[in-house]
Protein backbone atom coordinates (compact mmCIF):
# COMPACT_ATOMS: atom_id res chain seq x y z
CA UNK A 1 0.00 0.00 0.00
CA UNK A 2 1.21 3.51 -0.83
CA UNK A 3 2.10 5.77 2.06
CA UNK A 4 -0.72 8.16 2.88
CA UNK A 5 0.18 11.68 3.90
CA UNK A 6 -2.14 14.36 5.19
CA UNK A 7 -1.27 18.06 5.24
CA UNK A 8 -2.87 18.96 8.54
CA UNK A 9 -3.70 22.12 10.46
CA UNK A 10 -4.77 21.06 13.98
CA UNK A 11 -6.69 24.32 14.44
CA UNK A 12 -9.00 23.49 11.51
CA UNK A 13 -12.09 21.39 12.26
CA UNK A 14 -12.17 19.87 8.75
CA UNK A 15 -8.51 18.94 9.02
CA UNK A 16 -9.05 17.35 12.44
CA UNK A 17 -12.03 15.46 11.02
CA UNK A 18 -9.84 14.24 8.14
CA UNK A 19 -7.22 12.88 10.56
CA UNK A 20 -9.98 11.26 12.64
CA UNK A 21 -11.47 9.65 9.53
CA UNK A 22 -8.12 8.17 8.55
CA UNK A 23 -7.66 6.82 12.08
CA UNK A 24 -11.20 5.34 12.07
CA UNK A 25 -10.37 3.58 8.79
CA UNK A 26 -7.23 2.11 10.37
CA UNK A 27 -4.93 4.18 8.17
CA UNK A 28 -1.58 5.02 9.72
CA UNK A 29 -1.01 8.27 7.83
CA UNK A 30 2.01 10.50 7.94
CA UNK A 31 0.71 13.74 9.44
CA UNK A 32 2.46 16.86 8.17
CA UNK A 33 1.69 20.07 10.03
CA UNK A 34 2.19 22.16 6.95
CA UNK A 35 2.03 25.48 8.82
CA UNK A 36 5.10 24.39 10.82
CA UNK A 37 6.80 22.67 7.88
CA UNK A 38 5.55 24.35 4.70
CA UNK A 39 5.81 22.46 1.44
CA UNK A 40 8.41 23.57 -1.06
CA UNK A 41 7.44 24.98 -4.45
CA UNK A 42 8.36 21.63 -6.00
CA UNK A 43 6.19 19.72 -3.51
CA UNK A 44 3.28 22.04 -4.26
CA UNK A 45 3.72 21.57 -8.01
CA UNK A 46 3.71 17.78 -7.52
CA UNK A 47 0.56 17.90 -5.40
CA UNK A 48 -1.19 20.21 -7.88
CA UNK A 49 -0.36 17.71 -10.62
CA UNK A 50 -1.78 14.87 -8.50
CA UNK A 51 -4.91 16.93 -7.79
CA UNK A 52 -5.25 17.90 -11.47
CA UNK A 53 -6.03 21.50 -10.52
CA UNK A 54 -4.43 24.93 -11.01
CA UNK A 55 -2.72 26.64 -8.08
CA UNK A 56 -5.63 29.00 -7.33
CA UNK A 57 -7.94 26.01 -6.76
CA UNK A 58 -5.72 24.96 -3.83
CA UNK A 59 -5.83 28.43 -2.29
CA UNK A 60 -8.03 29.73 0.49
CA UNK A 61 -9.21 32.80 -1.39
CA UNK A 62 -11.12 34.20 1.58
CA UNK A 63 -7.99 34.52 3.74
CA UNK A 64 -7.08 38.13 4.57
CA UNK A 65 -3.53 37.57 3.31
CA UNK A 66 -4.91 36.54 -0.10
CA UNK A 67 -6.57 39.93 -0.46
CA UNK A 68 -3.65 41.84 1.09
CA UNK A 69 -1.23 40.32 -1.44
CA UNK A 70 -3.58 41.06 -4.34
CA UNK A 71 -3.49 37.42 -5.42
CA UNK A 72 -6.87 37.67 -7.15
CA UNK A 73 -5.18 39.73 -9.87
CA UNK A 74 -2.29 37.31 -10.43
CA UNK A 75 -2.58 34.67 -13.15
CA UNK A 76 0.99 33.33 -13.07
CA UNK A 77 1.02 29.82 -11.54
CA UNK A 78 4.57 30.19 -10.23
CA UNK A 79 3.70 33.41 -8.39
CA UNK A 80 0.66 31.75 -6.80
CA UNK A 81 2.76 28.75 -5.76
CA UNK A 82 5.42 31.08 -4.32
CA UNK A 83 2.70 32.84 -2.31
CA UNK A 84 1.58 29.51 -0.82
CA UNK A 85 5.16 28.61 0.07
CA UNK A 86 5.64 31.99 1.77
CA UNK A 87 2.19 31.96 3.41
CA UNK A 88 1.15 28.32 3.90
CA UNK A 89 -2.13 29.25 5.58
CA UNK A 90 -3.27 30.05 2.04
CA UNK A 91 -3.28 26.30 1.30
CA UNK A 92 -6.67 24.62 1.46
CA UNK A 93 -6.88 21.84 4.01
CA UNK A 94 -6.70 19.04 4.54
CA UNK A 95 -4.80 17.64 1.57
CA UNK A 96 -4.42 13.86 1.51
CA UNK A 97 -1.80 12.31 -0.75
CA UNK A 98 -1.45 8.67 -1.76
CA UNK A 99 0.99 7.62 -4.45
CA UNK A 100 0.25 9.52 -7.65
CA UNK A 101 -3.13 10.80 -6.42
CA UNK A 102 -4.26 13.46 -3.99
CA UNK A 103 -7.52 14.99 -2.79
CA UNK A 104 -8.62 18.01 -0.86
CA UNK A 105 -10.59 16.63 2.08
CA UNK A 106 -13.58 18.91 1.52
CA UNK A 107 -15.92 17.15 1.57
CA UNK A 108 -14.50 14.41 3.75
CA UNK A 109 -15.90 11.78 1.37
CA UNK A 110 -13.03 12.67 -0.97
CA UNK A 111 -10.68 11.03 1.53
CA UNK A 112 -12.70 7.82 1.56
CA UNK A 113 -12.56 7.67 -2.24
CA UNK A 114 -8.77 8.05 -2.12
CA UNK A 115 -8.13 5.38 0.49
CA UNK A 116 -10.95 3.03 -0.51
C-alpha positions as CSV (number, residue, x, y, z in Angstrom):
1,X,0.0,0.0,0.0
2,X,1.2,3.5,-0.8
3,X,2.1,5.8,2.1
4,X,-0.7,8.2,2.9
5,X,0.2,11.7,3.9
6,X,-2.1,14.4,5.2
7,X,-1.3,18.1,5.2
8,X,-2.9,19.0,8.5
9,X,-3.7,22.1,10.5
10,X,-4.8,21.1,14.0
11,X,-6.7,24.3,14.4
12,X,-9.0,23.5,11.5
13,X,-12.1,21.4,12.3
14,X,-12.2,19.9,8.7
15,X,-8.5,18.9,9.0
16,X,-9.1,17.4,12.4
17,X,-12.0,15.5,11.0
18,X,-9.8,14.2,8.1
19,X,-7.2,12.9,10.6
20,X,-10.0,11.3,12.6
21,X,-11.5,9.6,9.5
22,X,-8.1,8.2,8.5
23,X,-7.7,6.8,12.1
24,X,-11.2,5.3,12.1
25,X,-10.4,3.6,8.8
26,X,-7.2,2.1,10.4
27,X,-4.9,4.2,8.2
28,X,-1.6,5.0,9.7
29,X,-1.0,8.3,7.8
30,X,2.0,10.5,7.9
31,X,0.7,13.7,9.4
32,X,2.5,16.9,8.2
33,X,1.7,20.1,10.0
34,X,2.2,22.2,7.0
35,X,2.0,25.5,8.8
36,X,5.1,24.4,10.8
37,X,6.8,22.7,7.9
38,X,5.5,24.4,4.7
39,X,5.8,22.5,1.4
40,X,8.4,23.6,-1.1
41,X,7.4,25.0,-4.4
42,X,8.4,21.6,-6.0
43,X,6.2,19.7,-3.5
44,X,3.3,22.0,-4.3
45,X,3.7,21.6,-8.0
46,X,3.7,17.8,-7.5
47,X,0.6,17.9,-5.4
48,X,-1.2,20.2,-7.9
49,X,-0.4,17.7,-10.6
50,X,-1.8,14.9,-8.5
51,X,-4.9,16.9,-7.8
52,X,-5.3,17.9,-11.5
53,X,-6.0,21.5,-10.5
54,X,-4.4,24.9,-11.0
55,X,-2.7,26.6,-8.1
56,X,-5.6,29.0,-7.3
57,X,-7.9,26.0,-6.8
58,X,-5.7,25.0,-3.8
59,X,-5.8,28.4,-2.3
60,X,-8.0,29.7,0.5
61,X,-9.2,32.8,-1.4
62,X,-11.1,34.2,1.6
63,X,-8.0,34.5,3.7
64,X,-7.1,38.1,4.6
65,X,-3.5,37.6,3.3
66,X,-4.9,36.5,-0.1
67,X,-6.6,39.9,-0.5
68,X,-3.6,41.8,1.1
69,X,-1.2,40.3,-1.4
70,X,-3.6,41.1,-4.3
71,X,-3.5,37.4,-5.4
72,X,-6.9,37.7,-7.1
73,X,-5.2,39.7,-9.9
74,X,-2.3,37.3,-10.4
75,X,-2.6,34.7,-13.1
76,X,1.0,33.3,-13.1
77,X,1.0,29.8,-11.5
78,X,4.6,30.2,-10.2
79,X,3.7,33.4,-8.4
80,X,0.7,31.8,-6.8
81,X,2.8,28.7,-5.8
82,X,5.4,31.1,-4.3
83,X,2.7,32.8,-2.3
84,X,1.6,29.5,-0.8
85,X,5.2,28.6,0.1
86,X,5.6,32.0,1.8
87,X,2.2,32.0,3.4
88,X,1.1,28.3,3.9
89,X,-2.1,29.2,5.6
90,X,-3.3,30.0,2.0
91,X,-3.3,26.3,1.3
92,X,-6.7,24.6,1.5
93,X,-6.9,21.8,4.0
94,X,-6.7,19.0,4.5
95,X,-4.8,17.6,1.6
96,X,-4.4,13.9,1.5
97,X,-1.8,12.3,-0.8
98,X,-1.5,8.7,-1.8
99,X,1.0,7.6,-4.5
100,X,0.3,9.5,-7.6
101,X,-3.1,10.8,-6.4
102,X,-4.3,13.5,-4.0
103,X,-7.5,15.0,-2.8
104,X,-8.6,18.0,-0.9
105,X,-10.6,16.6,2.1
106,X,-13.6,18.9,1.5
107,X,-15.9,17.2,1.6
108,X,-14.5,14.4,3.7
109,X,-15.9,11.8,1.4
110,X,-13.0,12.7,-1.0
111,X,-10.7,11.0,1.5
112,X,-12.7,7.8,1.6
113,X,-12.6,7.7,-2.2
114,X,-8.8,8.1,-2.1
115,X,-8.1,5.4,0.5
116,X,-10.9,3.0,-0.5
